[in-house]
């Protein structure tokens, strides 16, 4: 373990040779679940908010539960539910795909950041863990790795734990939403912005990085005011990405 930490301090993010780390181990699996406990309250609140929102939008309990089980992406689920109309036309489906793809673009960067650690594993071992990766799960994994951990099991087990919590509280939120006339009275409509605001705190790395966040927020708000629909998601994403890339290029 000391060798691993030394290699991390030296900037080497690859697993230390000779550690004998297995992909799945009982100890690593249990550790991942233990680490996920700290994120459970946030996931539970977020899942409850989505369940209540889905009920208000007229989704059935099975539909909302299956969406949470298959998508497991809270922001995209909110956006897709908000944009969902009947009947579903080709243009609506295209817009849904475009907007949800833009919202989920962040997962490409998150999974890419884990490649130095997990890239040496075969696809059948990494893909299940990546399919269950969320922002809290990513933070758990990166902090564990930065502290010198090498057991890949924690990525999958923490993902499974948070996934089950997400599904369970989607059901609970749906049942609450079916009897609560106005979820905004209980501030459930603020859960998503609060969630992502809190997520920014561990990612803070100085004022320079905040410039891209500010640009993305300003452009998104301006677009929301001037352009109907959900285009503010795409314009904010593109503006923030281009700004961050420009800042990195100058650095």
C-alpha positions as a Markdown table, in Angstrom:
| # | Residue | x | y | z |
|---|---|---|---|---|
| 1 | Unk | 0.0 | 0.0 | 0.0 |
| 2 | Unk | 2.9 | 2.3 | 0.7 |
| 3 | Unk | 4.3 | 1.7 | -2.8 |
| 4 | Unk | 1.0 | 2.5 | -4.3 |
| 5 | Unk | 0.7 | 5.8 | -2.4 |
| 6 | Unk | 4.3 | 6.7 | -3.4 |
| 7 | Unk | 3.5 | 6.1 | -7.1 |
| 8 | Unk | 0.3 | 8.2 | -6.8 |
| 9 | Unk | 2.3 | 11.1 | -5.3 |
| 10 | Unk | 4.8 | 10.8 | -8.2 |
| 11 | Unk | 1.9 | 11.2 | -10.7 |
| 12 | Unk | 1.6 | 7.5 | -11.7 |
| 13 | Unk | -2.1 | 6.7 | -11.7 |
| 14 | Unk | -1.7 | 3.1 | -12.9 |
| 15 | Unk | -2.1 | 0.3 | -10.3 |
| 16 | Unk | 1.2 | -0.7 | -8.6 |
| 17 | Unk | 2.6 | -3.9 | -10.0 |
| 18 | Unk | 2.5 | -6.9 | -7.8 |
| 19 | Unk | -0.5 | -5.7 | -5.7 |
| 20 | Unk | -2.4 | -8.8 | -6.6 |
| 21 | Unk | -5.6 | -6.8 | -6.7 |
| 22 | Unk | -8.6 | -8.8 | -8.0 |
| 23 | Unk | -11.5 | -7.4 | -9.9 |
| 24 | Unk | -14.1 | -8.6 | -7.4 |
| 25 | Unk | -13.3 | -9.3 | -3.7 |
| 26 | Unk | -15.6 | -9.6 | -0.7 |
| 27 | Unk | -13.6 | -7.0 | 1.2 |
| 28 | Unk | -13.6 | -4.5 | -1.7 |
| 29 | Unk | -17.3 | -5.1 | -2.3 |
| 30 | Unk | -18.1 | -4.4 | 1.3 |
| 31 | Unk | -15.9 | -1.3 | 1.3 |
| 32 | Unk | -17.7 | 0.1 | -1.7 |
| 33 | Unk | -21.1 | -0.3 | 0.0 |
| 34 | Unk | -19.7 | 1.3 | 3.2 |
| 35 | Unk | -18.3 | 4.3 | 1.2 |
| 36 | Unk | -21.7 | 4.7 | -0.6 |
| 37 | Unk | -23.5 | 5.2 | 2.8 |
| 38 | Unk | -22.4 | 8.9 | 2.9 |
| 39 | Unk | -24.1 | 9.5 | -0.5 |
| 40 | Unk | -27.4 | 7.7 | 0.3 |
| 41 | Unk | -29.2 | 10.7 | 1.8 |
| 42 | Unk | -28.6 | 12.8 | -1.3 |
| 43 | Unk | -29.6 | 9.9 | -3.7 |
| 44 | Unk | -32.7 | 9.2 | -1.6 |
| 45 | Unk | -33.8 | 12.8 | -1.7 |
| 46 | Unk | -33.1 | 13.1 | -5.4 |
| 47 | Unk | -35.0 | 9.8 | -6.1 |
| 48 | Unk | -37.9 | 10.9 | -4.1 |
| 49 | Unk | -38.1 | 14.2 | -6.0 |
| 50 | Unk | -38.0 | 12.4 | -9.3 |
| 51 | Unk | -40.7 | 9.9 | -8.2 |
| 52 | Unk | -43.0 | 12.8 | -7.1 |
| 53 | Unk | -42.3 | 14.7 | -10.4 |
| 54 | Unk | -43.1 | 11.6 | -12.5 |
| 55 | Unk | -46.4 | 11.1 | -10.7 |
| 56 | Unk | -47.3 | 14.8 | -11.3 |
| 57 | Unk | -46.5 | 14.4 | -15.0 |
| 58 | Unk | -48.9 | 11.5 | -15.3 |
| 59 | Unk | -46.4 | 8.6 | -15.6 |
| 60 | Unk | -47.5 | 5.2 | -14.2 |
| 61 | Unk | -45.6 | 3.7 | -11.2 |
| 62 | Unk | -44.2 | 1.0 | -13.4 |
| 63 | Unk | -43.1 | 3.5 | -16.0 |
| 64 | Unk | -41.3 | 5.7 | -13.5 |
| 65 | Unk | -39.6 | 2.7 | -11.8 |
| 66 | Unk | -38.4 | 1.2 | -15.1 |
| 67 | Unk | -37.0 | 4.5 | -16.2 |
| 68 | Unk | -35.1 | 4.8 | -12.9 |
| 69 | Unk | -33.8 | 1.2 | -13.2 |
| 70 | Unk | -32.7 | 1.5 | -16.9 |
| 71 | Unk | -31.6 | 5.1 | -17.1 |
| 72 | Unk | -30.2 | 5.8 | -13.6 |
| 73 | Unk | -29.5 | 9.4 | -14.5 |
| 74 | Unk | -31.5 | 11.8 | -12.5 |
| 75 | Unk | -31.0 | 15.0 | -14.5 |
| 76 | Unk | -31.8 | 13.2 | -17.8 |
| 77 | Unk | -34.9 | 11.6 | -16.3 |
| 78 | Unk | -36.2 | 15.0 | -15.1 |
| 79 | Unk | -35.5 | 16.5 | -18.6 |
| 80 | Unk | -37.1 | 13.6 | -20.5 |
| 81 | Unk | -40.2 | 13.6 | -18.2 |
| 82 | Unk | -40.6 | 17.4 | -18.7 |
| 83 | Unk | -40.3 | 17.1 | -22.5 |
| 84 | Unk | -42.4 | 14.0 | -22.9 |
| 85 | Unk | -45.6 | 14.6 | -24.9 |
| 86 | Unk | -48.3 | 12.3 | -26.3 |
| 87 | Unk | -48.2 | 11.3 | -29.1 |
| 88 | Unk | -44.5 | 10.9 | -29.5 |
| 89 | Unk | -43.6 | 12.2 | -32.9 |
| 90 | Unk | -40.3 | 11.8 | -34.7 |
| 91 | Unk | -39.3 | 15.4 | -33.9 |
| 92 | Unk | -40.1 | 14.9 | -30.2 |
| 93 | Unk | -38.0 | 11.7 | -30.1 |
| 94 | Unk | -35.1 | 13.4 | -31.9 |
| 95 | Unk | -35.2 | 16.4 | -29.5 |
| 96 | Unk | -35.4 | 14.0 | -26.5 |
| 97 | Unk | -32.3 | 12.1 | -27.7 |
| 98 | Unk | -30.4 | 15.3 | -28.4 |
| 99 | Unk | -31.1 | 17.0 | -25.1 |
| 100 | Unk | -30.6 | 13.9 | -22.9 |
| 101 | Unk | -27.3 | 13.2 | -24.8 |
| 102 | Unk | -26.1 | 16.7 | -24.0 |
| 103 | Unk | -27.1 | 16.4 | -20.4 |
| 104 | Unk | -25.3 | 13.0 | -20.1 |
| 105 | Unk | -22.2 | 14.2 | -21.9 |
| 106 | Unk | -20.5 | 14.7 | -18.5 |
| 107 | Unk | -20.3 | 11.0 | -18.1 |
| 108 | Unk | -17.9 | 10.7 | -21.0 |
| 109 | Unk | -15.4 | 12.9 | -19.1 |
| 110 | Unk | -16.1 | 11.1 | -15.8 |
| 111 | Unk | -15.4 | 7.7 | -17.2 |
| 112 | Unk | -12.4 | 8.9 | -19.2 |
| 113 | Unk | -10.9 | 10.2 | -15.9 |
| 114 | Unk | -11.1 | 6.6 | -14.6 |
| 115 | Unk | -9.3 | 5.0 | -17.6 |
| 116 | Unk | -5.8 | 5.2 | -16.0 |
| 117 | Unk | -7.1 | 3.0 | -13.2 |
| 118 | Unk | -9.6 | 0.7 | -14.8 |
| 119 | Unk | -8.4 | 0.8 | -18.4 |
| 120 | Unk | -6.4 | -2.4 | -18.1 |
| 121 | Unk | -9.4 | -4.5 | -17.2 |
| 122 | Unk | -11.4 | -6.3 | -19.9 |
| 123 | Unk | -14.7 | -4.8 | -21.0 |
| 124 | Unk | -16.9 | -7.3 | -19.3 |
| 125 | Unk | -15.5 | -6.1 | -16.0 |
| 126 | Unk | -15.6 | -2.4 | -16.5 |
| 127 | Unk | -18.8 | -1.9 | -18.4 |
| 128 | Unk | -21.2 | -3.0 | -15.6 |
| 129 | Unk | -19.5 | -0.6 | -13.2 |
| 130 | Unk | -19.6 | 2.3 | -15.8 |
| 131 | Unk | -23.3 | 1.7 | -16.5 |
| 132 | Unk | -24.0 | 2.3 | -12.8 |
| 133 | Unk | -21.7 | 5.3 | -12.5 |
| 134 | Unk | -23.2 | 8.5 | -11.1 |
| 135 | Unk | -21.6 | 11.7 | -9.8 |
| 136 | Unk | -21.6 | 10.5 | -6.1 |
| 137 | Unk | -20.2 | 7.1 | -7.3 |
| 138 | Unk | -17.5 | 8.8 | -9.3 |
| 139 | Unk | -16.5 | 11.0 | -6.3 |
| 140 | Unk | -16.4 | 7.9 | -4.1 |
| 141 | Unk | -14.1 | 6.1 | -6.5 |
| 142 | Unk | -11.8 | 9.0 | -7.2 |
| 143 | Unk | -11.3 | 9.7 | -3.5 |
| 144 | Unk | -10.7 | 6.1 | -2.8 |
| 145 | Unk | -8.1 | 5.9 | -5.6 |
| 146 | Unk | -6.4 | 9.1 | -4.5 |
| 147 | Unk | -6.0 | 7.7 | -1.0 |
| 148 | Unk | -4.1 | 4.8 | -2.4 |
| 149 | Unk | -6.9 | 2.2 | -2.9 |
| 150 | Unk | -6.6 | -0.3 | -5.7 |
| 151 | Unk | -9.5 | -2.7 | -5.3 |
| 152 | Unk | -11.8 | -2.2 | -8.4 |
| 153 | Unk | -14.7 | -3.8 | -6.6 |
| 154 | Unk | -15.6 | -0.6 | -4.9 |
| 155 | Unk | -16.7 | 1.0 | -8.2 |
| 156 | Unk | -19.2 | -1.7 | -8.9 |
| 157 | Unk | -20.5 | -2.2 | -5.4 |
| 158 | Unk | -21.0 | 1.5 | -4.6 |
| 159 | Unk | -22.8 | 1.8 | -7.9 |
| 160 | Unk | -25.1 | -1.1 | -7.1 |
| 161 | Unk | -25.9 | 0.3 | -3.6 |
| 162 | Unk | -26.8 | 3.8 | -5.0 |
| 163 | Unk | -28.8 | 2.2 | -7.9 |
| 164 | Unk | -31.0 | 0.2 | -5.5 |
| 165 | Unk | -31.5 | 3.3 | -3.3 |
| 166 | Unk | -32.4 | 5.3 | -6.4 |
| 167 | Unk | -35.1 | 2.8 | -7.5 |
| 168 | Unk | -36.5 | 2.4 | -4.0 |
| 169 | Unk | -36.9 | 6.1 | -3.4 |
| 170 | Unk | -38.3 | 6.7 | -6.8 |
| 171 | Unk | -41.2 | 4.4 | -5.8 |
| 172 | Unk | -41.5 | 6.2 | -2.5 |
| 173 | Unk | -41.5 | 9.6 | -4.2 |
| 174 | Unk | -44.1 | 8.4 | -6.7 |
| 175 | Unk | -46.4 | 7.3 | -4.0 |
| 176 | Unk | -46.0 | 10.6 | -2.2 |
| 177 | Unk | -46.4 | 12.6 | -5.4 |
| 178 | Unk | -49.7 | 10.9 | -6.1 |
| 179 | Unk | -51.2 | 12.3 | -2.9 |
| 180 | Unk | -49.3 | 15.7 | -2.7 |
| 181 | Unk | -51.1 | 18.2 | -4.9 |
| 182 | Unk | -48.2 | 20.7 | -5.1 |
| 183 | Unk | -44.6 | 19.2 | -4.7 |
| 184 | Unk | -43.2 | 22.7 | -4.8 |
| 185 | Unk | -44.8 | 23.4 | -1.5 |
| 186 | Unk | -42.2 | 21.0 | 0.0 |
| 187 | Unk | -39.4 | 22.4 | -2.2 |
| 188 | Unk | -39.0 | 19.2 | -4.2 |
| 189 | Unk | -38.6 | 21.3 | -7.3 |
| 190 | Unk | -35.3 | 22.6 | -5.8 |
| 191 | Unk | -33.7 | 19.2 | -5.3 |
| 192 | Unk | -32.0 | 19.0 | -8.7 |
| 193 | Unk | -30.3 | 22.5 | -8.7 |
| 194 | Unk | -29.3 | 22.0 | -5.0 |
| 195 | Unk | -27.9 | 18.5 | -5.8 |
| 196 | Unk | -25.7 | 19.8 | -8.6 |
| 197 | Unk | -24.6 | 22.9 | -6.6 |
| 198 | Unk | -23.5 | 20.7 | -3.8 |
| 199 | Unk | -21.7 | 18.4 | -6.3 |
| 200 | Unk | -19.6 | 21.4 | -7.4 |
| 201 | Unk | -18.0 | 21.8 | -3.9 |
| 202 | Unk | -15.7 | 18.8 | -4.0 |
| 203 | Unk | -14.7 | 19.7 | -7.6 |
| 204 | Unk | -13.5 | 23.2 | -6.7 |
| 205 | Unk | -9.9 | 23.7 | -7.9 |
| 206 | Unk | -9.5 | 27.4 | -7.8 |
| 207 | Unk | -11.2 | 30.6 | -9.3 |
| 208 | Unk | -9.9 | 29.9 | -12.8 |
| 209 | Unk | -12.1 | 26.8 | -13.1 |
| 210 | Unk | -15.1 | 28.7 | -11.9 |
| 211 | Unk | -15.0 | 30.9 | -14.9 |
| 212 | Unk | -16.3 | 28.1 | -17.1 |
| 213 | Unk | -19.1 | 27.3 | -14.6 |
| 214 | Unk | -20.1 | 31.0 | -14.6 |
| 215 | Unk | -20.1 | 31.3 | -18.4 |
| 216 | Unk | -22.2 | 28.1 | -18.7 |
| 217 | Unk | -24.7 | 29.4 | -16.1 |
| 218 | Unk | -25.1 | 32.8 | -17.7 |
| 219 | Unk | -25.5 | 31.5 | -21.2 |
| 220 | Unk | -28.0 | 28.9 | -20.0 |
| 221 | Unk | -30.1 | 31.4 | -18.1 |
| 222 | Unk | -30.0 | 33.8 | -21.1 |
| 223 | Unk | -31.1 | 31.1 | -23.5 |
| 224 | Unk | -33.9 | 30.0 | -21.1 |
| 225 | Unk | -35.3 | 33.6 | -21.1 |
| 226 | Unk | -35.0 | 34.1 | -24.9 |
| 227 | Unk | -35.5 | 30.7 | -26.5 |
| 228 | Unk | -38.4 | 28.4 | -25.8 |
| 229 | Unk | -37.9 | 24.8 | -25.0 |
| 230 | Unk | -34.8 | 23.1 | -23.5 |
| 231 | Unk | -32.1 | 24.6 | -25.7 |
| 232 | Unk | -30.6 | 26.3 | -22.6 |
| 233 | Unk | -29.2 | 22.9 | -21.6 |
| 234 | Unk | -27.3 | 22.5 | -24.9 |
| 235 | Unk | -26.1 | 26.2 | -25.1 |
| 236 | Unk | -24.9 | 26.2 | -21.5 |
| 237 | Unk | -23.1 | 22.9 | -22.0 |
| 238 | Unk | -21.4 | 24.0 | -25.2 |
| 239 | Unk | -20.4 | 27.4 | -23.8 |
| 240 | Unk | -19.0 | 25.9 | -20.6 |
| 241 | Unk | -17.0 | 23.3 | -22.5 |
| 242 | Unk | -15.6 | 25.7 | -25.0 |
| 243 | Unk | -14.6 | 28.1 | -22.2 |
| 244 | Unk | -12.9 | 25.4 | -20.1 |
| 245 | Unk | -11.0 | 24.2 | -23.2 |
| 246 | Unk | -9.9 | 27.8 | -24.1 |
| 247 | Unk | -8.7 | 28.4 | -20.5 |
| 248 | Unk | -6.7 | 25.1 | -20.5 |
| 249 | Unk | -5.2 | 26.0 | -23.8 |
| 250 | Unk | -4.0 | 29.3 | -22.5 |
| 251 | Unk | -2.6 | 27.7 | -19.4 |
